[in-house]
Amino acid sequence: MNVLDSAVKLLQENEIRPSLTRIHILAYLLTNPVHPTVEQIYQALLPQIPTLSKTTVYNTLDLFLAKKLVKPVGVEYKEKHYDANTQNHGHFFCRVCEKIFDFDTHYIETETPELKGFQIEAKNVYYSGVCLDCRHKNKHKEDKNEKFEGNQDC
């Protein structure tokens, strides 16, 4: 089954009419697990769908969020990113290259006395810092205790 067929199936299973735009947006999210923004999705799909608008992308993502097909990923003072991986996992944001990395959170304990009796329905784990690639590429700065500059390609 190709990704477009998978997208149609997921949409139908979630009682969403599989329009061309919805199929392509979901397929993009499924094949690009880089936590894209609305702008990135829009720019990537515009050549395939010349009539696409950012409003349509926002509205489609809002529908996907309501149906729990995607999860929002908040990143320090940045616009919202979207993740088609709806399983429990955490995110690490590299402040240098601005990439978002997924990691497993099953080993992280959520039981805490302050939450005794609470019903936990979601666990969001978020870290930020400098990824391994950026640390290696900027080792000279780290040795001199210099701050890494943001928005560099690792």
Buried (B, 14 or more C-beta within 10 A) or exposed (E): EEBBEBBBEBBEEBEBEBEEBBBBBBBBBBEEEEBBBBEBBBEBBBEEBEEBEEEBBBEBBEBBBEBEBBBEBEBEEEEBBBBBBEEBBBBBBBBBBBBBBBEEBEEEEEEEEEEEEEEEEEEEBEEEEBBEBBBEBBEEBBEEEEEBEEEBEB
